[in-house]
Amino acid sequence: MIEDLSVDYLQRPDTGRVPEPASVLGLLAIGVLGAGSALTRKLLK
């Protein structure tokens, strides 16, 4: 009975690299600052 037992190991697929939340928030903050700066320049003209 034990001879018929087989064990298969499951392999997880490679997951892509996920950026850290802090880096995503930093990029978002830079974008917001840039958009605010452009809007301010446009309003001052």
C-alpha positions as CSV (number, residue, x, y, z in Angstrom):
1,M,0.0,0.0,0.0
2,I,2.8,2.4,0.8
3,E,4.6,1.6,-2.5
4,D,1.7,3.2,-4.5
5,L,2.1,6.5,-2.6
6,S,3.6,9.4,-4.6
7,V,4.3,12.9,-3.5
8,D,4.3,15.8,-6.0
9,Y,5.7,19.1,-5.0
10,L,3.8,22.2,-6.1
11,Q,5.9,24.9,-7.6
12,R,4.7,28.5,-7.3
13,P,5.0,30.5,-10.4
14,D,7.5,33.4,-10.4
15,T,5.8,36.5,-9.2
16,G,6.8,39.8,-10.6
17,R,8.6,42.4,-8.5
18,V,6.2,44.5,-6.5
19,P,7.4,48.0,-5.7
20,E,7.4,49.2,-2.1
21,P,4.4,51.3,-1.1
22,A,6.7,54.1,-0.1
23,S,8.2,54.4,-3.6
24,V,4.8,54.5,-5.2
25,L,3.6,57.2,-2.8
26,G,6.8,59.1,-3.4
27,L,6.2,59.1,-7.2
28,L,2.6,60.1,-6.6
29,A,3.7,63.0,-4.4
30,I,6.2,64.2,-7.0
31,G,3.4,64.1,-9.7
32,V,1.0,66.0,-7.5
33,L,3.7,68.7,-6.8
34,G,4.5,69.0,-10.5
35,A,0.8,69.3,-11.5
36,G,0.3,71.9,-8.7
37,S,3.3,73.9,-9.9
38,A,2.1,73.8,-13.5
39,L,-1.3,74.9,-12.5
40,T,0.1,77.8,-10.4
41,R,2.2,79.0,-13.3
42,K,-0.8,78.9,-15.6
43,L,-2.9,80.8,-13.2
44,L,-0.3,83.5,-12.6
45,K,0.1,84.3,-16.3
